[in-house]
């Protein structure tokens, strides 16, 4: 039984669904990461690929403000590191450089929040700048969706990537993905990778700082 890291603020239907199949590893509030994101897993840890290990932040951020609180919020895929490299945590850089991964510098420090890895070659993002950078990487397939339509209490909007994560062969969403205007395209993109989706119509699609499986 694998463990799944997620905010203790995740929706109860998502918690119940995951708890039937996995150990839940809740991320509790820590004000050192900033208001509204104090329990976000993708600010505390980073998964090294779809099936790789999880690395944890060695020490709290220097401040709760962006970009200091985003050093772990990278996307790592097979042979590829995507992040704002001037803030990337040393542990992530060391892991990727030891393995000869290609490093792609992007302007968005909240990289994992802003895009959802579906498999080692496929991502979904609503961020236009990130999409422009990712589409230049020939090995990747990237679905661009509309910005917004994601709840994050205390903010005008949340990040799409922060609503979800891949757990086994299913991409799970915290809330009602079907209410997103690009739901058909998202569903088709994920299905084309041979994966299932799970979402919950009981509450709005909400950014909780991603869902991260420890395999």
Number of C-alpha atoms within 10 A of each C-alpha: 8 12 18 22 22 26 24 18 16 22 19 15 16 17 19 11 14 16 14 9 12 16 15 19 17 18 19 14 17 14 13 15 23 17 15 14 23 21 24 29 27 31 26 23 20 25 24 21 18 23 17 15 13 15 17 17 16 12 8 14 20 11 13 18 13 13 18 17 23 26 28 30 30 30 25 24 22 16 15 19 24 23 26 21 19 12 16 21 20 14 16 23 14 11 14 20 14 8 10 11 16 15 17 14 16 19 13 20 25 25 26 28 28 25 27 26 22 21 21 17 17 17 21 21 25 19 19 13 12 20 20 13 14 20 14 10 12 8 11 14 18 21 19 20 19 13 14 15 18 23 19 20 14 10 9 9 15 23 28 30 27 28 27 29 24 23 22 14 13 16 22 23 26 28 26 18 27 16 13 16 13 14 14 11 13 19 16 12 19 20 14 10 13 11 17 16 16 15 19 19 13 12 14 19 27 26 28 32 33 31 26 22 24 20 15
